[in-house]
Amino acid sequence: MKILITGSNSKIGTQLTKKLQKSGYKIIAFEGKGSQIWKLGERIPENFQADVLIHLAHDRNFSVKQNVNASQEICSSFSGHKIFLSSLSAHKQSDSKYGVSKFESEKIFLRNNSSVLRAGIVYGEDVGGIFEKLNKLVRFLPVIPVPYRGNNLFYTSHIDDLIDEIVQQVIYPRHKIILAANSYPLSFYHLIDKISKFNNLSRVLLPSPKQPLDFFFKNLVKLFPNIALADSMLSLSKSVNYTELSILGQPSTQFREFSLKFKNSLLK
């Protein structure tokens, strides 16, 4: 079986490619930026035939419209089974460009023979993304402002479990939205506290009110739309709605509860 992966050079894409190759799958790797074969926003070239397409690529420098149009181009040019990696920041109340892009793209993929995986905060060794940013924040700031008073609840996805679930969707496709995260949420306050303790650091956590931070980040994104950290903070501004969460399909993989037991290579 041939599998085409967009965003194959991302942190998740790299580890997923290795896992699939070890299992005997043939991989067609579309890296995205810098690729001479394909770039996000383009149609899938007709000369690249595959049985399954896994769409990981996302460009934070794109507008919402550009990312959604990119999803449309992929779906209209690839007729086989597709797997779209979305996020739990994709919901009706999302204020972030990232969350809105993912939410609107989900609709397109669901109409086009696809499985959609809503991942939580992806953590583990060498994962990048918001988890890496939080690690760096904990390391360099002795006093850490905890946005939204730290009360927002978040779901987490260990990268190994997420990759296993993507592989399951290759083997047993389910054309619906799947909760690709552990079902027990963690408050943002406790998330930062656990990261601090894991790094053997004593940090003062300063709960901050929601309204001023929302105002600051919304206006910062308007002035500088390509600041990924500001948009990431907006994606953390609202907890997932429990009613919406309850209608998601359950994963085939057992996602572990949040625990930091690995050797932390991110800070070296």
C-alpha positions as CSV (number, residue, x, y, z in Angstrom):
1,M,0.0,0.0,0.0
2,K,1.2,3.5,-0.9
3,I,0.6,6.4,1.5
4,L,1.0,10.0,0.6
5,I,1.9,12.3,3.6
6,T,1.7,16.1,3.4
7,G,3.9,17.8,6.0
8,S,6.1,14.8,6.1
9,N,9.0,16.8,7.4
10,S,7.1,18.0,10.5
11,K,7.9,16.6,13.9
12,I,4.8,14.3,13.7
13,G,5.3,13.6,10.0
14,T,8.9,12.4,10.5
15,Q,8.0,10.0,13.3
16,L,4.8,8.8,11.4
17,T,6.9,8.1,8.3
18,K,9.3,6.0,10.2
19,K,6.5,4.0,11.8
20,L,4.7,3.3,8.5
21,Q,7.9,2.4,6.7
22,K,8.8,-0.1,9.5
23,S,5.3,-1.6,9.0
24,G,6.1,-2.1,5.3
25,Y,4.1,0.8,3.7
26,K,5.5,2.7,0.8
27,I,5.6,6.5,1.5
28,I,5.3,9.4,-0.9
29,A,6.6,12.3,1.1
30,F,5.3,15.8,0.4
31,E,7.3,18.2,2.6
32,G,5.5,21.4,1.9
33,K,7.7,24.5,2.3
34,G,10.8,24.2,0.1
35,S,9.5,21.1,-1.7
36,Q,10.1,21.0,-5.5
37,I,7.2,18.5,-5.9
38,W,4.3,20.0,-4.1
39,K,3.4,23.0,-2.0
40,L,0.4,23.6,0.3
41,G,-2.3,25.2,-1.7
42,E,-1.6,23.2,-4.9
43,R,-3.5,20.2,-6.2
44,I,-2.0,16.8,-5.7
45,P,-0.1,16.0,-9.0
46,E,-1.7,13.3,-11.1
47,N,1.5,11.3,-11.4
48,F,1.6,10.6,-7.7
49,Q,-0.7,7.7,-7.1
50,A,-1.4,6.5,-3.6
51,D,-4.0,4.5,-1.7
52,V,-4.3,6.8,1.3
53,L,-3.5,10.5,1.9
54,I,-2.5,11.8,5.3
55,H,-2.8,15.6,5.5
56,L,-0.5,17.0,8.2
57,A,0.6,20.2,6.5
58,H,-0.5,23.6,7.8
59,D,1.0,27.0,7.2
60,R,0.5,29.5,10.0
61,N,1.6,32.3,7.6
62,F,-1.5,31.5,5.5
63,S,-4.8,33.2,6.1
64,V,-7.8,31.2,7.2
65,K,-9.1,31.3,3.6
66,Q,-5.8,30.1,2.2
67,N,-5.6,27.1,4.5
68,V,-9.2,26.2,3.8
69,N,-8.7,26.6,0.1
70,A,-5.6,24.3,0.4
71,S,-7.8,21.7,2.0
72,Q,-10.3,22.0,-0.9
73,E,-7.6,21.6,-3.5
74,I,-6.4,18.4,-1.8
75,C,-9.8,16.9,-1.6
76,S,-10.8,17.7,-5.1
77,S,-7.5,16.3,-6.5
78,F,-7.3,13.1,-4.5
79,S,-10.2,10.6,-4.6
80,G,-8.9,7.9,-2.2
81,H,-9.3,7.7,1.6
82,K,-7.9,10.7,3.4
83,I,-6.9,11.3,7.0
84,F,-6.9,14.9,8.3
85,L,-5.0,15.8,11.4
86,S,-7.1,18.4,13.2
87,S,-7.0,19.9,16.7
88,L,-9.3,20.2,19.7
89,S,-8.8,24.0,19.2
90,A,-11.1,23.4,16.2
91,H,-14.6,24.4,17.5
92,K,-17.3,26.9,16.9
93,Q,-16.1,29.3,19.6
94,S,-12.4,29.4,18.5
95,D,-10.8,32.8,18.4
96,S,-7.6,31.7,16.8
97,K,-6.8,31.6,13.1
98,Y,-5.4,28.1,13.6
99,G,-8.5,26.8,15.2
100,V,-10.9,28.4,12.7
101,S,-8.8,27.0,9.8
102,K,-8.9,23.5,11.2
103,F,-12.6,23.7,12.0
104,E,-13.6,24.8,8.4
105,S,-11.2,22.3,6.8
106,E,-12.8,19.5,8.8
107,K,-16.1,20.1,7.0
108,I,-14.4,19.8,3.6
109,F,-12.6,16.6,4.5
110,L,-15.7,15.0,6.0
111,R,-17.6,15.6,2.8
112,N,-14.8,13.9,0.9
113,N,-14.3,10.3,2.1
114,S,-12.1,11.2,5.1
115,S,-11.3,10.4,8.7
116,V,-10.6,13.5,10.9
117,L,-8.5,13.2,14.1
118,R,-8.9,16.0,16.7
119,A,-5.6,15.9,18.7
120,G,-5.1,17.7,22.0
121,I,-1.8,19.3,23.1
122,V,0.7,16.9,21.5
123,Y,3.5,16.0,23.9
124,G,6.5,13.7,24.1
125,E,10.1,13.8,22.9
126,D,10.9,16.1,20.1
127,V,7.3,17.2,19.2
128,G,7.6,20.9,18.6
129,G,4.4,22.9,18.6
130,I,2.8,24.5,21.6
131,F,4.3,21.9,24.0
132,E,7.8,22.9,23.0
133,K,6.9,26.6,23.4
134,L,5.6,25.9,26.9
135,N,8.8,24.1,27.8
136,K,10.9,27.0,26.7
137,L,8.6,29.4,28.6
138,V,9.0,27.4,31.8
139,R,12.8,27.3,31.4
140,F,13.4,31.0,30.8
141,L,10.8,32.8,33.0
142,P,11.1,32.6,36.8
143,V,7.6,34.1,37.1
144,I,5.1,32.6,34.6
145,P,1.8,34.4,33.8
146,V,-0.8,31.7,33.6
147,P,-3.4,32.9,31.1
148,Y,-7.2,32.8,31.9
149,R,-6.3,32.2,35.6
150,G,-5.2,28.7,34.6
151,N,-8.8,27.3,34.8
152,N,-9.2,26.3,31.2
153,L,-9.2,22.5,30.7
154,F,-7.2,20.9,28.0
155,Y,-6.8,17.4,26.5
156,T,-3.4,15.9,25.8
157,S,-2.1,13.5,23.2
158,H,1.1,11.6,23.6
159,I,2.8,11.6,20.2
160,D,3.3,7.8,20.2
161,D,-0.5,7.3,20.8
162,L,-1.4,9.8,18.1
163,I,0.8,8.1,15.6
164,D,-0.7,4.7,16.5
165,E,-4.2,6.2,16.0
166,I,-3.3,7.5,12.5
167,V,-2.0,4.1,11.6
168,Q,-5.3,2.6,12.8
169,Q,-7.2,4.9,10.5
170,V,-5.1,3.7,7.6
171,I,-6.0,0.1,8.3
172,Y,-9.6,0.6,9.5
173,P,-10.9,3.9,8.2
174,R,-13.8,5.6,10.0
175,H,-15.2,8.6,8.1
176,K,-16.0,10.7,11.1
177,I,-14.3,13.0,13.7
178,I,-12.3,11.0,16.2
179,L,-11.2,12.3,19.7
180,A,-7.4,11.6,19.4
181,A,-6.6,12.5,23.0
182,N,-6.9,11.2,26.5
183,S,-10.4,11.7,27.7
184,Y,-9.4,13.2,31.1
185,P,-8.7,16.9,30.9
186,L,-5.9,18.9,32.6
187,S,-6.1,22.5,33.7
188,F,-3.7,24.9,32.2
189,Y,-2.4,25.7,35.6
190,H,-1.6,22.1,36.4
191,L,-0.1,21.6,33.0
192,I,2.4,24.4,33.6
193,D,3.1,23.1,37.1
194,K,3.8,19.6,35.9
195,I,6.2,20.9,33.2
196,S,8.0,23.0,35.9
197,K,8.4,20.1,38.3
198,F,9.5,17.8,35.5
199,N,12.4,20.2,34.7
200,N,13.2,20.4,38.5
201,L,12.5,24.2,38.4
202,S,10.8,26.2,41.0
203,R,8.5,28.7,39.2
204,V,6.0,31.2,40.5
205,L,2.7,30.8,38.6
206,L,0.8,34.0,38.3
207,P,-2.8,33.5,37.4
208,S,-3.9,36.2,35.0
209,P,-7.5,37.3,34.2
210,K,-9.0,36.4,30.9
211,Q,-10.4,39.6,29.5
212,P,-7.1,41.7,29.3
213,L,-5.2,38.8,27.8
214,D,-7.9,38.1,25.2
215,F,-7.9,41.8,24.3
216,F,-4.1,41.9,24.0
217,F,-3.7,38.7,21.9
218,K,-6.6,39.5,19.6
219,N,-5.2,42.9,18.8
220,L,-1.6,41.5,18.5
221,V,-2.8,39.0,16.0
222,K,-4.6,41.8,14.0
223,L,-1.4,43.8,13.9
224,F,1.0,40.9,13.4
225,P,-1.1,38.0,12.0
226,N,1.9,35.7,11.6
227,I,3.0,35.6,15.2
228,A,2.4,32.0,16.0
229,L,2.7,32.2,19.8
230,A,-0.1,34.9,20.0
231,D,-2.4,32.8,17.8
232,S,-1.5,29.7,19.9
233,M,-2.5,31.6,23.1
234,L,-5.8,32.5,21.5
235,S,-6.4,28.8,20.7
236,L,-6.0,28.1,24.5
237,S,-8.4,30.8,25.5
238,K,-11.5,28.6,25.4
239,S,-12.0,25.1,26.8
240,V,-13.6,22.5,24.6
241,N,-17.3,22.4,24.9
242,Y,-18.3,19.2,26.6
243,T,-21.5,18.8,24.5
244,E,-19.4,19.0,21.3
245,L,-16.8,16.7,22.7
246,S,-19.4,14.0,23.6
247,I,-20.4,13.5,20.0
248,L,-16.9,12.7,18.8
249,G,-16.0,9.2,17.9
250,Q,-13.8,7.3,20.4
251,P,-10.3,6.4,19.2
252,S,-9.1,2.8,18.6
253,T,-5.9,3.6,20.5
254,Q,-5.7,3.9,24.3
255,F,-4.4,7.4,24.9
256,R,-2.4,7.6,28.1
257,E,-2.9,10.2,30.8
258,F,-0.6,13.1,30.8
259,S,2.8,12.1,32.3
260,L,6.3,13.4,31.7
261,K,8.6,10.5,32.2
262,F,10.7,10.7,29.1
263,K,14.2,12.3,28.8
264,N,13.5,15.9,28.0
265,S,15.7,16.6,24.9
266,L,13.8,19.8,24.1
267,L,15.7,21.9,26.5
268,K,19.2,20.8,25.5
